């Protein structure tokens, strides 16, 4: 699904040099490499504050802690996402309120958000799924009307641009009160281990976030807040600093691969290609098709026999996960999410795909469909 080895070979001298500099300095925690990467990412995103942390899940959790959300507060998010989005809500004893998604973009449905708001609602967590931004202008207006926080789960769409009605643009993750991302190795901007970051333009909130990620510590051994231990280590920051310089180039390569897929599958009655939302650029963290009248299990087995990895993101909606079963929800409550979980497939998508590989993947898939 992701060829990290070939990507590494393309940037090996830069990566090796950055890692060696960290080792030579022995500044492994909060060293100069972390600050340098943080500054570069602030510039790239055009955001005032980047707070590096240990992973994307921590980024979400720390954001909710810094915003002062309390047990019992309701947080609205989508049922069609990776478990981490709801996991941190439940972990903090907040109440996850799940809603359905748009059938074309797979992102959270603003109308569903409105219907889910109650007097206990405190925040909305839109997930920028598979590489394009959720309808943030509508979501921010809903949040303004109801005095809610917006926490962007930007773990899959770093580098994506959201286009407002007035044609101005902002990077995904910099529009809400706070944005979160993951640097898991397979992400568009991935390190060689775990890593994450939080973004905000709010000075006071940024200070809270920095304190919480470092054990709630303001001055060494003086702890003013309940915090966590969530720091990006220097070696990962060195890797990310190099890869950030290539992020837009990587996005262009992913879009080129997506264009190839789109052309190969255009008009096929059994495959719905990804819809590109007009108000967002797409950085294609995943290339996800919706299958129609296909035995998906047989398709997966066939592609595996050709040594082509095909994944399902996500096979079980959050409201049907054993850990999150809730009497408020039952099967059938989220028809779009449930249909997507039963029919989506994701094809290999990374920066090193060449035309020969793309031809092999697409011809194999079409062979199965046409046999």
Buried (B, 14 or more C-beta within 10 A) or exposed (E): BBBBEEBBEEBEEBBEEBBEBBEEEEBEEBBBBBEBBBEBBBEBBEBEBBBBBBBBBBBBBBBBBBBEBEEEBBBBBBBBBBBBBBBBBBEBEBBBBBBBBBBEBBBBBBEBBBEBBEEEBBBBBBBBBBBBBBBBBBBBEBBEEBEBBBBBBBBBBBBBBBBEEEEEEBBBBBBBBBBBBBBBBEBBBBBBBBBBBBBBBBEEBBBBBBBBBBBBBEEEEEBEBEBBEBBBBBBBBBBBBBBBEBBEEBBEBBBBBBEBBBEBBEEBEBBBBBBBBEBBBBBBBBBBBBBEEBEBEEBBEBBEEBEBEBBBBBEBBBBBBEEBEEEEBEEEBBEBBBEBBEBBBBBBBBBBBEEEBBEBBBEBBBEBBEE
